Amino acid sequence: MATTKPLPPLKPSAVLKSVGPKLVPFFKTVTIFFVLYGNEPHLDSVFYCIVKILPIISLMIFVLLHGMNFSEAYVYSRRILIGLIFSALGDALLVWKSSYFIHGVVMFALAQFLYATAFGFYDLKIKHGIFCTVLFSIMFLFLLPGLNGTMLPIGIVYCILIGCMLWRAIARVQLFNDLWTWTKLCSCGGAIFFVISDYILCIDKFRIPVPYAHQLIMATYYIAQLGIALSVIDSQAEIVIEQSLKETEKFDKKTQ
């Protein structure tokens, strides 16, 4: 059976040359969004919905341009892609907040679940998990007085999922002896910005008005999705290496 050889690490200049042009549609659509809807929108139009999700669609295309099939090597990219799809659905539903806010939250909850499973549970790093648990417990307690009815259990579940996503994103960063540190830093930064974006939204909706909430929410949100999408670069080679390490560990145990 044929095996996939690990990809050689790319120089930063080569990465920029190959990745930069693929991100042009994302930056253009983000610019269009803020030019048209930089102020707080009071819209529930289809056109606003389309403009809002165009940057996420651009990131879907970016992920697809880095290859996609049903092999094990692309499991990370597939989960990130599906997470982006659910995010776009959540964006669309939140345009009509009065009717579909909970539906939008559910879509984003599914996106958080997919991102967390993409980041993986190979290296648990329990201390990071404890830190995220304490952090989100404090954040949730601050929001608790404003959560009523069905939003209380939904808020608990969403906090668990996005907290887990942040934990796994932080846990996968290895600052030394790791060829793909920069892509893991992208996913970690993306996760952090996702938490910031969601928390600003929650504070503004459930507790107190936040100045420039719309601009802050959307700017941090697009940065978050960009960071997570960038993490697919070289993910195939990383998965191949991880599989090789697991097979080597199994072989060493058998021969001992």
Backbone as numpy.savetxt, mean C-alpha at the origin, in Angstrom:
# Nx Ny Nz CAx CAy CAz Cx Cy Cz
12.78 -29.63 -14.58 11.93 -28.43 -14.58 12.81 -27.19 -14.58
12.49 -26.22 -15.42 13.29 -25.01 -15.53 13.14 -24.15 -14.30
14.25 -23.53 -13.91 14.23 -22.65 -12.75 14.52 -21.22 -13.19
13.98 -20.28 -12.43 14.20 -18.87 -12.73 15.45 -18.38 -12.03
16.38 -17.82 -12.78 17.62 -17.31 -12.19 17.37 -15.95 -11.56
17.98 -15.69 -10.39 17.81 -14.38 -9.76 18.31 -13.27 -10.67
17.62 -12.16 -10.67 18.02 -11.03 -11.47 19.19 -10.30 -10.81
20.18 -9.85 -11.58 21.28 -9.10 -10.98 20.81 -7.74 -10.49
21.40 -7.22 -9.41 20.98 -5.91 -8.90 21.27 -4.82 -9.91
20.37 -3.88 -10.04 20.52 -2.78 -10.98 21.16 -1.59 -10.28
21.98 -0.84 -11.04 22.55 0.39 -10.52 21.44 1.43 -10.40
21.55 2.36 -9.43 20.51 3.40 -9.26 20.20 4.14 -10.54
21.25 4.48 -11.32 21.03 5.22 -12.56 20.22 4.42 -13.55
20.50 3.10 -13.62 19.76 2.23 -14.53 18.31 2.09 -14.09
18.10 2.04 -12.76 16.74 1.93 -12.23 15.93 3.18 -12.59
16.54 4.36 -12.40 15.85 5.60 -12.71 15.48 5.69 -14.19
16.40 5.25 -15.05 16.14 5.30 -16.48 15.00 4.38 -16.88
14.91 3.22 -16.23 13.87 2.25 -16.59 12.53 2.54 -15.92
12.58 3.08 -14.70 11.35 3.30 -13.93 10.74 4.67 -14.21
11.58 5.69 -14.36 11.10 7.06 -14.51 10.03 7.26 -15.56
10.26 6.84 -16.81 9.24 7.05 -17.85 7.92 6.35 -17.55
7.98 5.23 -16.85 6.76 4.49 -16.53 5.90 5.20 -15.48
6.52 6.13 -14.75 5.79 6.86 -13.72 5.24 8.20 -14.20
5.58 8.57 -15.43 5.10 9.86 -15.97 3.57 9.96 -15.94
2.83 8.91 -16.38 1.36 9.01 -16.32 0.83 9.25 -14.90
1.49 8.63 -13.91 1.05 8.82 -12.53 1.20 10.28 -12.12
2.37 10.86 -12.35 2.61 12.25 -11.94 1.73 13.22 -12.72
1.46 12.92 -13.98 0.59 13.78 -14.77 -0.84 13.74 -14.24
-1.34 12.54 -13.93 -2.72 12.43 -13.45 -2.89 13.01 -12.05
-1.85 12.89 -11.21 -1.90 13.53 -9.89 -1.95 15.04 -10.05
-1.14 15.57 -10.96 -1.14 17.02 -11.21 -2.50 17.49 -11.70
-3.09 16.74 -12.61 -4.43 17.08 -13.13 -5.45 17.10 -12.00
-5.36 16.10 -11.11 -6.31 16.03 -9.99 -6.24 17.28 -9.12
-5.01 17.68 -8.75 -4.87 18.82 -7.84 -5.15 20.15 -8.54
-4.90 20.21 -9.85 -5.25 21.43 -10.58 -6.77 21.60 -10.63
-7.48 20.51 -10.90 -8.94 20.58 -11.02 -9.64 20.59 -9.67
-9.10 19.79 -8.73 -9.80 19.61 -7.46 -8.87 19.79 -6.27
-8.01 20.80 -6.35 -7.09 21.07 -5.25 -7.78 21.57 -4.01
-8.91 22.22 -4.18 -9.70 22.66 -3.03 -10.66 21.56 -2.61
-11.21 21.71 -1.43 -12.16 20.71 -0.92 -13.30 20.53 -1.91
-13.46 19.33 -2.47 -14.52 19.13 -3.47 -15.88 18.89 -2.81
-16.88 19.49 -3.35 -18.24 19.20 -2.91 -18.97 18.58 -4.09
-18.38 17.52 -4.59 -18.87 16.91 -5.81 -19.16 15.44 -5.60
-20.12 14.95 -6.32 -20.37 13.51 -6.36 -20.58 13.11 -7.81
-19.76 13.68 -8.68 -19.91 13.47 -10.11 -19.05 12.31 -10.60
-19.43 11.73 -11.70 -18.68 10.64 -12.31 -17.32 11.16 -12.79
-17.30 12.39 -13.32 -16.04 12.94 -13.83 -15.02 13.10 -12.70
-15.46 13.62 -11.56 -14.56 13.74 -10.41 -14.04 12.36 -9.99
-14.92 11.38 -10.01 -14.55 10.01 -9.65 -13.44 9.50 -10.57
-13.60 9.74 -11.88 -12.61 9.26 -12.86 -11.26 9.94 -12.63
-11.29 11.26 -12.45 -10.04 12.01 -12.24 -9.36 11.54 -10.96
-10.13 11.22 -9.95 -9.58 10.80 -8.65 -8.87 9.46 -8.74
-9.41 8.53 -9.52 -8.83 7.18 -9.56 -7.78 7.01 -10.68
-7.64 8.01 -11.56 -6.67 7.88 -12.65 -5.24 7.63 -12.16
-4.77 8.32 -11.10 -3.41 8.02 -10.62 -3.26 6.56 -10.18
-4.30 5.99 -9.56 -4.21 4.59 -9.12 -4.22 3.66 -10.33
-5.00 3.99 -11.34 -4.99 3.19 -12.57 -3.60 3.26 -13.22
-2.97 4.43 -13.17 -1.62 4.58 -13.70 -0.64 3.66 -12.96
-0.81 3.53 -11.65 0.05 2.65 -10.87 -0.23 1.19 -11.18
-1.47 0.85 -11.47 -1.79 -0.52 -11.91 -1.02 -0.86 -13.18
-1.03 0.07 -14.13 -0.30 -0.13 -15.38 1.19 -0.24 -15.10
1.70 0.58 -14.18 3.11 0.52 -13.80 3.47 -0.88 -13.29
2.63 -1.44 -12.44 2.87 -2.78 -11.91 2.85 -3.81 -13.03
1.87 -3.69 -13.93 1.77 -4.64 -15.04 2.97 -4.56 -15.97
3.53 -3.37 -16.14 4.69 -3.20 -17.02 5.93 -3.90 -16.48
5.92 -4.23 -15.21 7.04 -4.97 -14.62 6.83 -6.47 -14.67
5.84 -6.88 -15.44 5.61 -8.32 -15.64 4.50 -8.84 -14.75
3.75 -9.80 -15.30 2.67 -10.39 -14.53 2.30 -11.74 -15.13
2.29 -12.77 -14.31 1.74 -14.07 -14.70 1.32 -14.80 -13.43
0.94 -16.05 -13.57 0.40 -16.79 -12.42 1.46 -17.64 -11.72
2.72 -17.40 -12.01 3.78 -18.16 -11.36 4.03 -17.64 -9.95
4.75 -18.44 -9.15 5.05 -18.07 -7.77 5.90 -16.80 -7.71
6.73 -16.58 -8.74 7.63 -15.42 -8.74 6.88 -14.10 -8.77
5.63 -14.13 -9.24 4.86 -12.88 -9.36 3.75 -12.77 -8.32
3.80 -13.58 -7.29 2.74 -13.54 -6.27 2.71 -12.17 -5.58
3.88 -11.59 -5.33 3.93 -10.27 -4.70 3.27 -9.23 -5.59
3.66 -9.21 -6.86 3.10 -8.22 -7.79 1.60 -8.39 -7.95
1.12 -9.64 -7.98 -0.32 -9.88 -8.12 -1.09 -9.30 -6.94
-0.59 -9.51 -5.75 -1.29 -9.01 -4.56 -1.28 -7.49 -4.50
-0.16 -6.89 -4.89 -0.11 -5.42 -4.93 -1.09 -4.90 -5.98
-1.15 -5.55 -7.14 -2.06 -5.13 -8.20 -3.51 -5.22 -7.75
-3.88 -6.33 -7.13 -5.27 -6.50 -6.67 -5.57 -5.50 -5.55
-4.57 -5.22 -4.71 -4.75 -4.20 -3.68 -5.01 -2.83 -4.28
-4.34 -2.51 -5.36 -4.58 -1.25 -6.06 -5.98 -1.22 -6.67
-6.44 -2.36 -7.17 -7.79 -2.42 -7.73 -8.84 -2.14 -6.65
-8.68 -2.77 -5.49 -9.62 -2.52 -4.40 -9.52 -1.07 -3.91
-8.31 -0.50 -3.94 -8.15 0.90 -3.56 -8.91 1.82 -4.50
-8.81 1.53 -5.80 -9.53 2.34 -6.79 -11.04 2.24 -6.57
-11.51 1.04 -6.26 -12.94 0.87 -5.96 -13.33 1.66 -4.72
-12.45 1.62 -3.70 -12.70 2.40 -2.49 -12.74 3.89 -2.77
-11.80 4.35 -3.61 -11.80 5.77 -4.01 -13.10 6.16 -4.67
-13.56 5.31 -5.58 -14.79 5.60 -6.31 -15.99 5.67 -5.37
-16.08 4.72 -4.46 -17.23 4.68 -3.54 -17.22 5.87 -2.58
-16.03 6.31 -2.17 -15.94 7.43 -1.23 -16.27 8.77 -1.87
-16.39 8.81 -3.19 -16.87 10.03 -3.85 -18.30 10.31 -3.40
-19.06 9.24 -3.20 -20.44 9.37 -2.72 -20.48 8.93 -1.25
-19.82 9.72 -0.39 -19.64 9.36 1.02 -20.95 9.14 1.75
-21.94 9.96 1.44 -23.19 9.89 2.19 -23.89 8.55 2.03
-23.66 7.89 0.90 -24.36 6.63 0.63 -23.45 5.40 0.72
-22.15 5.59 0.41 -21.28 4.42 0.26 -20.00 4.51 1.07
-20.02 5.26 2.16 -18.80 5.41 2.96 -18.34 4.06 3.51
-19.25 3.30 4.09 -18.88 2.00 4.67 -18.40 1.05 3.59
-19.04 1.08 2.41 -18.62 0.22 1.31 -17.19 0.57 0.89
-16.88 1.87 0.87 -15.53 2.30 0.53 -14.51 1.83 1.55
-14.88 1.90 2.83 -13.98 1.44 3.89 -13.71 -0.05 3.74
-14.73 -0.81 3.40 -14.56 -2.26 3.20 -13.58 -2.53 2.06
-13.68 -1.77 0.98 -12.76 -1.95 -0.15 -11.32 -1.67 0.28
-11.13 -0.61 1.05 -9.79 -0.29 1.51 -9.29 -1.31 2.53
-10.20 -1.88 3.32 -9.82 -2.94 4.26 -9.27 -4.15 3.49
-9.93 -4.49 2.39 -9.44 -5.59 1.55 -8.09 -5.26 0.94
-7.89 -4.00 0.56 -6.60 -3.58 0.02 -5.51 -3.72 1.08
-5.80 -3.32 2.32 -4.82 -3.45 3.40 -4.46 -4.91 3.65
-5.46 -5.77 3.59 -5.22 -7.21 3.78 -4.29 -7.75 2.70
-4.53 -7.36 1.45 -3.70 -7.83 0.34 -2.28 -7.29 0.45
-2.14 -6.03 0.82 -0.80 -5.47 0.99 -0.05 -6.20 2.11
-0.73 -6.46 3.21 -0.08 -7.16 4.33 0.37 -8.56 3.92
-0.47 -9.29 3.19 -0.08 -10.64 2.75 1.02 -10.57 1.71
1.05 -9.52 0.90 2.14 -9.35 -0.07 3.46 -9.13 0.67
3.45 -8.30 1.71 4.67 -8.02 2.47 5.16 -9.27 3.19
4.25 -10.18 3.51 4.63 -11.49 4.02 4.80 -11.58 5.52
4.84 -12.82 6.00 4.97 -13.10 7.43 6.16 -14.02 7.70
7.15 -13.96 6.79 8.30 -14.85 6.93 9.15 -14.49 8.15
9.43 -13.21 8.33 10.20 -12.73 9.47 9.25 -11.89 10.34
8.75 -12.46 11.42 7.68 -11.82 12.18 8.10 -10.52 12.84
9.26 -10.50 13.50 9.72 -9.30 14.23 8.63 -8.82 15.19
8.47 -9.58 16.26 7.40 -9.36 17.23 7.45 -7.95 17.84
8.65 -7.42 18.06 8.77 -6.08 18.65 8.10 -5.03 17.78
8.26 -5.17 16.46 7.60 -4.24 15.55 6.08 -4.37 15.65
5.61 -5.62 15.81 4.18 -5.85 15.95 3.63 -5.23 17.22
4.38 -5.34 18.32 3.95 -4.75 19.59 3.89 -3.23 19.47
4.90 -2.65 18.81 4.91 -1.20 18.61 3.68 -0.74 17.84
3.36 -1.45 16.74 2.19 -1.08 15.93 0.89 -1.26 16.71
0.82 -2.30 17.54 -0.37 -2.54 18.35 -0.60 -1.40 19.34
0.46 -0.98 20.02 0.35 0.12 20.97 -0.03 1.42 20.25
0.63 1.67 19.12 0.37 2.89 18.36 -1.08 2.97 17.92
-1.59 1.89 17.34 -2.96 1.92 16.83 -3.99 1.88 17.95
-3.64 1.32 19.08 -4.55 1.35 20.23 -4.75 2.79 20.70
-3.66 3.55 20.77 -3.74 4.96 21.16 -4.55 5.75 20.13
-4.26 5.51 18.85 -4.96 6.23 17.79 -6.46 5.92 17.81
-6.79 4.65 18.04 -8.20 4.25 18.05 -8.93 4.84 19.25
-8.28 4.88 20.40 -8.91 5.45 21.59 -9.24 6.92 21.39
-8.41 7.62 20.64 -8.69 9.03 20.35 -9.93 9.16 19.46
-10.09 8.23 18.52 -11.23 8.29 17.61 -12.51 7.72 18.21
-12.39 6.93 19.25 -13.52 6.18 19.80 -14.75 7.02 20.11
-14.63 8.21 20.73 -15.84 8.99 21.02 -16.66 9.35 19.80
-16.05 9.37 18.62 -16.78 9.74 17.42 -17.32 8.57 16.62
-17.03 7.35 17.07 -17.48 6.16 16.34 -18.78 5.64 16.94
-19.80 5.58 16.11 -21.11 5.12 16.58 -21.66 4.04 15.65
-22.55 3.22 16.21 -23.24 2.22 15.40 -22.29 1.24 14.73
-22.53 0.99 13.45 -21.72 0.01 12.71 -20.28 0.46 12.50
-20.03 1.76 12.64 -18.66 2.24 12.44 -17.72 1.75 13.54
-18.25 1.40 14.71 -17.38 0.93 15.79 -16.72 -0.40 15.44
-17.49 -1.46 15.12 -16.82 -2.72 14.75 -16.03 -2.60 13.46
-16.53 -1.83 12.50 -15.80 -1.65 11.24 -14.47 -0.93 11.51
-14.51 0.06 12.38 -13.29 0.79 12.74 -12.26 -0.12 13.41
-12.74 -1.01 14.28 -11.83 -1.95 14.96 -11.15 -2.86 13.94
-11.95 -3.43 13.03 -11.40 -4.35 12.03 -10.42 -3.62 11.12
-10.79 -2.40 10.71 -9.91 -1.66 9.80 -8.60 -1.30 10.49
-8.65 -0.91 11.76 -7.44 -0.59 12.50 -6.53 -1.81 12.59
-7.12 -2.98 12.81 -6.32 -4.21 12.89 -5.63 -4.48 11.56
-6.37 -4.32 10.46 -5.82 -4.63 9.14 -4.73 -3.64 8.72
-4.99 -2.35 8.89 -3.98 -1.38 8.47 -2.78 -1.41 9.43
-3.04 -1.73 10.71 -1.95 -1.89 11.66 -1.07 -3.08 11.29
-1.71 -4.17 10.86 -0.98 -5.35 10.42 -0.18 -5.03 9.16
-0.78 -4.28 8.26 -0.09 -3.89 7.03 1.16 -3.07 7.36
1.05 -2.10 8.28 2.20 -1.30 8.67 3.27 -2.16 9.32
2.86 -3.07 10.19 3.80 -3.98 10.87 4.61 -4.78 9.86
3.91 -5.37 8.88 4.61 -6.21 7.90 5.50 -5.37 6.98
5.08 -4.13 6.69 5.90 -3.27 5.84 7.19 -2.88 6.55
7.09 -2.57 7.85 8.28 -2.21 8.62 9.17 -3.43 8.82
8.55 -4.58 9.06 9.31 -5.79 9.37 10.16 -6.28 8.21
9.74 -5.98 6.98 10.48 -6.49 5.83 11.70 -5.65 5.47
11.88 -4.50 6.12 13.03 -3.64 5.84 14.27 -4.21 6.52
15.31 -4.42 5.74 16.60 -4.86 6.26 17.65 -3.90 5.73
18.21 -3.12 6.62 19.10 -2.05 6.20 20.49 -2.53 5.81
20.83 -3.76 6.15 22.16 -4.27 5.83 22.04 -5.62 5.13
22.97 -5.88 4.22 23.06 -7.16 3.52 21.76 -7.50 2.80
21.21 -6.52 2.11 19.96 -6.72 1.38 20.01 -5.92 0.08
20.01 -6.64 -1.05 20.14 -5.98 -2.36 18.93 -5.11 -2.69
17.77 -5.40 -2.07 16.54 -4.71 -2.45 16.03 -3.80 -1.32
16.97 -3.28 -0.52 16.57 -2.43 0.61 15.74 -1.25 0.15
16.10 -0.61 -0.97 15.41 0.62 -1.37 13.96 0.34 -1.74
13.66 -0.81 -2.35 12.27 -1.11 -2.68 11.47 -1.44 -1.42
12.12 -2.06 -0.46 11.44 -2.33 0.81 11.21 -1.04 1.59
12.14 -0.11 1.48 11.94 1.20 2.10 10.77 1.93 1.44
10.60 1.72 0.13 9.46 2.32 -0.57 8.14 1.80 -0.01
8.05 0.47 0.18 6.81 -0.10 0.72 6.59 0.34 2.16
7.68 0.45 2.93 7.56 0.90 4.31 7.09 2.35 4.37
7.72 3.20 3.55 7.29 4.59 3.49 5.86 4.73 3.01
5.49 3.91 2.01 4.12 3.92 1.52 3.13 3.55 2.61
3.47 2.54 3.40 2.58 2.12 4.49 2.42 3.23 5.52
3.52 3.90 5.85 3.47 4.99 6.83 2.58 6.13 6.33
2.75 6.51 5.06 1.93 7.57 4.49 0.47 7.16 4.39
0.21 5.86 4.17 -1.17 5.38 4.13 -1.83 5.57 5.49
-1.11 5.25 6.54 -1.63 5.43 7.90 -1.90 6.91 8.17
-0.97 7.77 7.78 -1.15 9.21 7.98 -2.39 9.71 7.25
-2.53 9.30 5.99 -3.67 9.73 5.18 -4.99 9.30 5.80
-5.07 8.02 6.18 -6.32 7.50 6.75 -6.63 8.15 8.09
-5.59 8.41 8.88 -5.85 8.97 10.20 -6.31 10.43 10.10
-5.75 11.17 9.17 -6.23 12.54 8.95 -7.70 12.51 8.55
-8.04 11.58 7.65 -9.44 11.45 7.21 -10.35 11.14 8.39
-9.91 10.21 9.26 -10.74 9.81 10.40 -10.89 10.93 11.41
-9.81 11.64 11.69 -9.90 12.76 12.63 -10.86 13.81 12.10
-10.73 14.12 10.81 -11.57 15.15 10.19 -13.04 14.73 10.17
-13.30 13.45 9.97 -14.69 12.99 9.86 -15.33 12.71 11.21
-14.56 12.14 12.15 -15.16 11.64 13.38 -14.85 12.47 14.63
-13.84 13.34 14.57 -13.50 14.10 15.77 -13.57 15.61 15.55
-12.57 16.18 14.92 -12.51 17.63 14.75 -12.10 17.96 13.32
-12.55 19.10 12.78 -12.13 19.49 11.43 -10.63 19.72 11.36
-10.01 19.21 10.31 -8.57 19.37 10.10 -8.35 20.39 8.97
-7.59 21.45 9.24 -7.33 22.43 8.16 -6.64 21.77 6.97
-7.11 22.12 5.78 -6.57 21.57 4.54 -6.62 20.03 4.51
-7.66 19.49 5.10 -7.78 18.03 5.21 -7.76 17.36 3.83
-8.51 17.91 2.90 -8.59 17.29 1.57 -7.21 17.21 0.91
-6.48 18.30 0.93 -5.15 18.32 0.31 -4.20 17.35 1.00
-4.22 17.34 2.33 -3.34 16.46 3.09 -3.68 15.00 2.87
-4.97 14.69 2.89 -5.40 13.30 2.71 -4.99 12.77 1.35
-5.29 13.53 0.29 -5.02 13.05 -1.06 -3.53 13.03 -1.38
-2.78 14.02 -0.91 -1.34 14.06 -1.18 -0.64 12.87 -0.52
-0.92 12.64 0.77 -0.29 11.51 1.46 -0.78 10.18 0.91
-2.02 10.14 0.47 -2.58 8.91 -0.10 -1.88 8.52 -1.40
-1.70 9.48 -2.29 -1.04 9.18 -3.56 0.43 8.82 -3.34
1.09 9.48 -2.39 2.47 9.13 -2.05 2.52 7.69 -1.53
1.55 7.34 -0.69 1.49 5.99 -0.12 1.37 4.93 -1.22
0.44 5.14 -2.13 0.23 4.14 -3.18 1.44 4.08 -4.11
2.09 5.21 -4.36 3.30 5.22 -5.18 4.39 4.38 -4.53
4.62 4.58 -3.25 5.65 3.82 -2.55 5.38 2.32 -2.59
4.13 1.93 -2.37 3.78 0.52 -2.39 3.94 -0.06 -3.80
3.54 0.70 -4.81 3.67 0.22 -6.19 5.14 0.07 -6.59
6.00 1.00 -6.15 7.42 0.92 -6.47 8.07 -0.34 -5.90
7.48 -0.89 -4.86 8.09 -2.06 -4.22 8.03 -3.32 -5.07
7.29 -3.29 -6.18 7.23 -4.48 -7.04 8.51 -4.65 -7.86
9.30 -3.59 -7.96 10.53 -3.67 -8.75 11.47 -4.70 -8.12
11.93 -5.64 -8.90 12.85 -6.70 -8.46 12.21 -7.66 -7.45
10.90 -7.57 -7.24 10.26 -8.47 -6.28 10.34 -9.92 -6.74
10.36 -10.14 -8.07 10.44 -11.50 -8.59 11.76 -12.15 -8.19
12.86 -11.41 -8.35 14.17 -11.95 -7.99 14.26 -12.21 -6.49
13.66 -11.33 -5.71 13.68 -11.50 -4.26 12.96 -12.78 -3.85
11.81 -13.03 -4.47 11.05 -14.23 -4.15 11.83 -15.48 -4.52
12.51 -15.47 -5.67 13.31 -16.60 -6.09 14.42 -16.88 -5.08
15.07 -15.81 -4.60 16.14 -15.97 -3.62 15.59 -16.50 -2.30
14.43 -16.00 -1.87 13.82 -16.47 -0.62 13.48 -17.95 -0.72
12.95 -18.38 -1.88 12.64 -19.78 -2.08 13.91 -20.63 -2.04
14.98 -20.12 -2.63 16.26 -20.85 -2.63 16.79 -21.00 -1.21
16.66 -19.93 -0.40 17.11 -19.99 0.98 16.31 -21.01 1.79
14.99 -21.04 1.56 14.14 -22.01 2.26 14.52 -23.43 1.89
14.75 -23.66 0.60 15.13 -25.00 0.15 16.48 -25.40 0.72
17.40 -24.42 0.80 18.72 -24.71 1.38 18.60 -25.06 2.85
17.74 -24.33 3.59 17.53 -24.63 5.01 16.95 -26.02 5.20
15.98 -26.39 4.36 15.40 -27.74 4.45 16.44 -28.80 4.16
17.28 -28.56 3.15 18.31 -29.52 2.79 19.32 -29.68 3.91
19.71 -28.54 4.53 20.68 -28.59 5.65 20.12 -29.39 6.83
18.81 -29.22 7.09 18.20 -29.96 8.21 18.18 -31.46 7.94
17.92 -31.83 6.69 17.87 -33.25 6.33 19.25 -33.90 6.41
20.28 -33.14 6.08 21.64 -33.69 6.05 22.32 -33.69 7.41
21.71 -32.98 8.38 22.32 -32.93 9.71 22.14 -34.27 10.45
